[in-house]
Amino acid sequence: MEMETKYTVDTIQKGINVLNLFKNHSKLSFTDIQKTLKYNKSTLFRILYTLEKNQYLSKDKHGRYELGLNIFILGNQLSRIGKLKRGSEAYLRELAEETNLTSHIGILEEMQVLIIEKYDPSNSSIKMVSRVGRSVPAHCTGQGKALLAYSSRKIVEKIIKNYGLQSYTANTITQVDEFFKELEKIKEQGYAIDNSEHEKNIHCIALPILNEFNELEAAISITGMIMDFLDEETVNKNIKLLQKTRDKIRERMNYVK
């Protein structure tokens, strides 16, 4: 128990304890919260003020606290991720086995790519180091470039401003003009290729997944070693398999009108 509490941050834990009260109550007054948790009033005031300022709590017209907008945004995001995982898992597993490459699905989250599902082929001795729940750069990965190509220029510029175009390998695109040309090319051809731009000797093909309103939802990809993408015929074959998988996922998710 000592090890469990050693690394917790007391103020954050108190804030979580406040939020946990709303599992069983839709609204609570300051007095209700203070009586239940028995926190010092001034400490509780600061915690509630911080949660309210960040829209994790809000007040009704009577001054009672209730869950705020950001709680529902996080809940919807979790629901969206779960839906994408359930709608894609069987097809991504099938794709990994058919291509003998690692398949991924990811979304643009906090200006990076969040991997939400991954499947390694069962008969391959080489396993990709990518992990579900891990974020990877957007500007130099197949999924990232596919996602950015179908995002607004404003979003792309914001990512460049915050993260830059950091060089990971000799093939990473680091010039802004060249990068926007790359995104235009991706949108024109409908797929992105990571030519060892994030990791040496690793190649990747990625496609965006658009919903029924033609809005960006996610991206799927297949990833392997350079030797897995040696000739144009193999690349084209894998692009077609990826497209078929994308179409199956869109149909399963009711993204097709």
N, C-alpha and C positions, 0 to 999 in steps of 0.2 A: 504493500500500500504506500510505503514511503517513496518508492521509486515512481509510482503513479502520480503522486502529488508534488514531487520535487520539481518537475518541469512545467507545471501548470502556472499560468499567469493569473493571479488572484482577481484582478479587476475584470479581466475577460471572462473568467469563470462566473463571476457575479452577474455579468451581463447576460451570459447564457442561462443562468438560473432564472433570471427575470423572464427571458423569452420562453423558457420551458413551462412557465406558469400558464401560458396561453394555449397549451395543449388541451387544457380542461376548462378554460374560461375564455369567452369571446371578448369581455371587457373587464378591466380591473381599475380601481381607483388607486391613488398613491397610498392611501391608508391600507387598502387590501394587500398591496404588495409588501408594504413595510411590516405589517403584522405577520404575514406568512413567512417572509425571509428574515425578518428581524435585523435588517441592516440599519446602520446609522443613517438618520434622515438626510444629512447632508451628502453622504456617499451615494445613497439611493437617488437623490435628486440629480447628481452629476451623471450617474449611469443612465437614468431615464432621459435626461436632456440629450446625451450623446446618441442614444438609440433613436430618439425622435428626430434629431437633426439629420441623421443619416437615413431616415425614412424606414427604419426597422420597426418603429412604433409610431402611432399617431394618436391624437386626442379627439374625442367626440365633443359635441357642444356642451356637455356636462363636465368636461375635464377628465373623463375616464380614458384610460389607455387601451388601445387595441392594436393589432398587428398592422404594420405599415406597408406601403407599396412595394418596397424592396424585398420583403418576405415573399410576396406573391410572384415577383419577377424571378426570384431564385427557384421557387417551386415550379413555375412554368418551364424554366430552363431544365430542371431535373427531369420533368415529365417529357420534354422534347428529346433529351438525350436517351431516356429509356425507350421512347417510341422508336427512335432511329436504330438503337441497338437491336430491339426485337424485330424490327422490319427488315434488317439487313443481315443478321447473323448467319442464317442458313445459306444465303447466296454468297456471302464473303467466304464462308468455309468451302463451298463448292468451287469458287473461283481459285482459291489457294491450291486446292488439290488438282484442278484442271491445268493450271499454269505452272505448278510447282514453284510458285513465288509467294511471298508474304502479302496478304491483303490487309488493307486498313480502311477505316472510315473515320473522318475527323470533321470538326467544325471550327469556325473562326471564333475564338474566345479570348477576350482581353488582348486583342491585337496579335495573338499567336494562334497556332493550330493546336487544338486539343484533340488527342487521339482517343476516341471513345470505344473503338473495338479493333481487334487485330487477330488474324489467324495465320499461323505458320503451316506450311504443307507438312503432312505427317511423314513423308518419305524423304525429307531433306535433312541433311546433317548440319546445314548452316542455318542458324536462327538469327533474325534481325534483333538488334538491341533495343528497338522501340518498345515502349510500354504503354498499356492502356492507362489513361489518366495523366500521361506526361504531355507537356507542351513542347512544341518544336517551332523554330523560326518559320515565318510565313514566306519570306522573300527568296529562300533558297531550297525549298522542298517542293516536291510535285504537288501535294495537296495544297500547300500554301499558295503556290502560284495559280493553281486552278481556282481557288477561292478568291484570290485578289483580282483575277481577271474578270470575275463576274461580280465584283464589289464596286461601289462608287469610287470615283477618283479621290473624293474627300477622305474616305476611309484609308485608301492606299497612302495618300500623302501624310495622314496622321501617323500611320505605322512607320513610315520612313522617318518622320520627324522624331518619333519617340525611340525607335530602335536603330535607325540608320540602315545601311545595306552592308552589314558586317561580312567580311570575307572569311569563309570557313575552309575553302579549298581554292586552288588556282582557277577553278571554273565558276566560282560564285560571281554573279553579276553585281557589280558595286557602283555602277554609274546610273544615276536616276533616269536620264533620257533612254539609255539602253534598256533599263528595266521596264519602263512603260511600253517600249516597242515590243518587248517580250510578252507582256500582258496582252497587247493588241493581237499578236500572233496567236496566242493561246485561245483567245476568244474566237478568232477567225477559224481556227482549225478544230476547236472543240475539245482539246485535251492539252495537258501540260506534261513536259518531260523534265525530270531532275537529272541532269547530266553530271552526276558526281559533284553537285554544287554545295551539298551540305556535308556529305561524308565521302572520302576517297573510295573509289572502286564500287560505289553503290549507285545504281540507277533506279529510276522510278517513273511510272506513267500514272497520271491522275486525271480524273474527270469530275466536273461539278455535278451535283444533284440539285435540280431545280424543282420547286413545287408546282402545283396546278396554276399558280398565278405568275409563273416564270420568275419566281424569286429564289435567291440562293438559300439552300438549306444546309448542305454538307458537301464533302468531296470524298470519293473513294479512290484507292490506288492499289497498284501491285508493285512490289519492290524486290530487287534481287541484286546480284553481282553484275559487273560489266559483262562477264561472259554469257549472262542470260539474255543479253540484248545485242548480240554481235551483228546480226544482219537485219536489213529492212523488212524482210519477209516475217521474221519472228516478231519484230516490233509491231507491225501491222496486224498480225494475228492476235497479239495480246491486247491491242487497242480494241479490236472487235469483240473480244471476250469481255473486256471491261465495260464496253458499251452495252452488251447484252445484260450484264449484271446490273448496271445502272438502271436499265429499263425495267428489270424485274423488281428492283427495290422501289422505283417510282410507282409502279403498278400496285405493289403491296401496300405502299403508304398512301394510296389514293391521290397521288400527285398528278395523275393523268386525267384530263377532262374527258 
